[in-house]
Amino acid sequence: MKRYDLRPLKDNFYDRMLELLSTDIKEDENAIFLFEIGDFSPIQNVADLMKENEYTLMNSLKFNEVDWTVVIKKTKPQVAAVEAVEE
């Protein structure tokens, strides 16, 4: 597990986050990212970005009044199998 502080990038951290996930994190490894939230839209943007790139968002926490922490696993999201129910 590696930790990355992306707060210095302000609102421009998305590309760097994806770069780190693709180059610095091994398959099935977790990464912790710290970033500034501002108006809270980055939280949904990160969730959408992880889904689009087939990474698993493991956790999302408010770190303090202005910072947010997410834990991302470099693996495709797990989809629960749904069994057919006979009526």
N, C-alpha and C positions, 0 to 999 in steps of 0.2 A: 504494500500500500504506500502510495506517495501522496504528498500534500503540496498543493500549489496555491500561492497567494496571487490572485489576479486583480486585486483591488487597485493597484497603480494604473491599470488599463481603463478604469472607469467603466463606461458603457460599451467599450470596444473589446470585450474579452472573448466573445464567442468563437472567433476564428482561432485564437490561441488555445482555447479549451479543446477544440477539435484536433488541432495540431498535436497537442500533448497526448491526447488519447490515442491518436493513430501512430505516433512515433516513439513515445516514451513509456507507454503502459503496455504490459504484456497481456495476451489473451487471458481472460478470467481474473485479471488483477483489478483491484479497486484503486480509485483516485479520489482524493478529497480536494475540492476547489472552494476557495474563499473569494467572494466578490461583493461589490457594493450593490444594494438593491434599489436605492432611489425611490421610484414610484411603484415598486413591486412587479412591474412588467417583466424584468429579467428572469424572474422565477418561472413564469409560464413559458417564456422564450427558451430557457434551458431545458425544460421538460419536453417541449416540442422538438427542439434540436436533437435531444438524445433519442427520442422516438424515431425521428426521420433517419438518423444515422445508425439505428439498431444497437444502441447501447442501453444498459439498464440503469435507470435512476433508482438507487437503493434508499436514499434518505435525503431529506431537505430540511434544514434547520435554520432558524434565525439565530445568528451568532451573538449579535448585540443590536443596538438601535439602527445601525446603518449597514451592517454586513450580514451576508447569508452564506451558508455552507451547504454544499451538495456532495453526496458520495455517489460516484458513478462506477459501475462495473463494466469492464470491457467484454461484454458478452451480449448476445441477442436476448431481448426480453423473453421471459418464460411465459408461455401461454398455457393456461390450464385446459386440459382436455374436458370437453363437455360431453357427457353421456346422453344419448337419446332416452327420453322417458316415454314408456309406453302408457297409453291412456286406457 
